[in-house]
């Protein structure tokens, strides 16, 4: 899966599942501020990520994710790791 495919997939499920305004999803936008998710929403986000990409998400992984670009790269790297394993 290419980075572009991951970005498209992530943006689609954020718009569809979490009703995020697509215009607010930019690589440099702050993920937490833009999504405005509560703790239950984060659980839903983890479930959606795991079902779309097939890797396990660890809560500590989100500590270093600040922007959408960070989030895209996190997903991309995890998908690549899974493909190599």
Sine and cosine of phi, psi and omega as CSV:
sin_phi,cos_phi,sin_psi,cos_psi,sin_omega,cos_omega
0.00,0.00,0.76,-0.64,-0.02,-1.00
-0.99,0.14,0.26,-0.97,0.04,-1.00
-0.88,0.47,-0.62,0.78,0.01,-1.00
-0.89,0.46,-0.64,0.77,0.05,-1.00
-0.91,0.41,-0.63,0.78,0.03,-1.00
-0.91,0.42,-0.71,0.71,0.02,-1.00
-0.86,0.51,-0.71,0.70,0.00,-1.00
-0.89,0.46,-0.71,0.71,0.00,-1.00
-0.89,0.46,-0.74,0.67,-0.01,-1.00
-0.87,0.49,-0.76,0.65,-0.03,-1.00
-0.87,0.49,-0.66,0.76,0.01,-1.00
-0.88,0.47,-0.72,0.69,-0.04,-1.00
-0.96,0.28,-0.44,0.90,0.09,-1.00
-0.93,0.38,-0.66,0.76,0.01,-1.00
-0.94,0.35,-0.72,0.70,-0.09,-1.00
-0.97,0.24,-0.75,0.67,-0.11,-0.99
-0.99,0.11,-0.55,0.84,-0.12,-0.99
-0.90,-0.43,0.07,1.00,0.07,-1.00
0.81,0.59,0.66,0.75,0.04,-1.00
-0.99,0.11,0.67,-0.74,0.07,-1.00
-0.91,0.40,0.87,-0.49,-0.06,-1.00
-0.84,0.54,-0.52,0.85,-0.01,-1.00
-0.92,0.40,-0.38,0.92,-0.01,-1.00
-1.00,0.07,-0.18,0.98,-0.03,-1.00
-1.00,0.01,0.99,-0.13,0.07,-1.00
-0.79,-0.61,0.44,-0.90,-0.06,-1.00
-0.81,0.59,-0.59,0.81,-0.07,-1.00
-1.00,-0.01,-0.11,0.99,-0.01,-1.00
-0.92,0.38,0.55,-0.84,0.03,-1.00
-0.96,0.30,0.83,-0.55,-0.07,-1.00
-0.87,0.49,-0.78,0.62,-0.08,-1.00
-0.91,0.42,-0.69,0.72,-0.01,-1.00
-0.92,0.39,-0.66,0.76,-0.04,-1.00
-0.94,0.35,-0.69,0.72,-0.04,-1.00
-0.98,0.22,-0.51,0.86,-0.01,-1.00
0.74,0.67,0.80,0.60,-0.05,-1.00
-1.00,-0.07,0.60,-0.80,0.14,-0.99
-1.00,0.00,0.00,-1.00,-0.10,-0.99
-0.89,0.45,-0.57,0.82,0.04,-1.00
-0.92,0.38,-0.62,0.79,0.05,-1.00
-0.89,0.45,-0.59,0.81,0.04,-1.00
-0.90,0.44,-0.60,0.80,0.06,-1.00
-0.89,0.46,-0.70,0.71,0.04,-1.00
-0.88,0.48,-0.65,0.76,0.01,-1.00
-0.88,0.48,-0.69,0.73,0.02,-1.00
-0.87,0.48,-0.70,0.72,0.00,-1.00
-0.88,0.47,-0.69,0.73,0.00,-1.00
-0.91,0.42,-0.68,0.74,0.03,-1.00
-0.87,0.49,-0.75,0.66,-0.04,-1.00
-0.89,0.46,-0.63,0.78,-0.02,-1.00
-0.96,0.29,-0.56,0.83,0.00,-1.00
-0.97,0.23,-0.61,0.79,-0.14,-0.99
-0.93,-0.37,-0.25,0.97,0.11,-0.99
0.97,0.26,0.41,0.91,0.11,-0.99
-0.82,-0.57,0.38,-0.92,-0.03,-1.00
-0.99,0.11,0.74,-0.67,0.03,-1.00
-0.99,-0.17,0.74,-0.67,0.05,-1.00
-0.95,-0.30,0.71,-0.70,-0.05,-1.00
-0.80,0.60,-0.61,0.79,-0.02,-1.00
-0.89,0.45,-0.39,0.92,0.00,-1.00
-0.88,0.48,-0.49,0.87,-0.05,-1.00
-0.97,0.24,-0.19,0.98,-0.02,-1.00
-0.86,0.52,-0.63,0.77,-0.06,-1.00
-0.99,-0.13,0.17,0.99,0.03,-1.00
-0.99,-0.16,0.92,-0.39,-0.03,-1.00
-0.90,-0.43,-0.63,0.78,-0.06,-1.00
-0.91,-0.41,0.18,-0.98,0.08,-1.00
-0.89,0.45,-0.58,0.82,0.05,-1.00
-0.87,0.49,-0.68,0.74,0.08,-1.00
-0.85,0.53,-0.68,0.73,-0.02,-1.00
-0.91,0.41,-0.70,0.71,0.05,-1.00
-0.86,0.51,-0.72,0.69,-0.03,-1.00
-0.91,0.41,-0.61,0.79,0.06,-1.00
-0.85,0.53,-0.78,0.62,0.00,-1.00
-0.89,0.46,-0.70,0.71,-0.01,-1.00
-0.86,0.51,-0.74,0.67,-0.02,-1.00
-0.89,0.45,-0.65,0.76,0.01,-1.00
-0.91,0.40,-0.64,0.77,0.04,-1.00
-0.90,0.43,-0.65,0.76,0.02,-1.00
-0.91,0.42,-0.67,0.74,0.02,-1.00
-0.87,0.49,-0.67,0.74,0.00,-1.00
-0.90,0.43,-0.62,0.78,-0.02,-1.00
-0.92,0.39,-0.55,0.83,-0.01,-1.00
-0.98,0.22,-0.53,0.85,-0.08,-1.00
-0.94,0.35,0.00,0.00,0.00,0.00
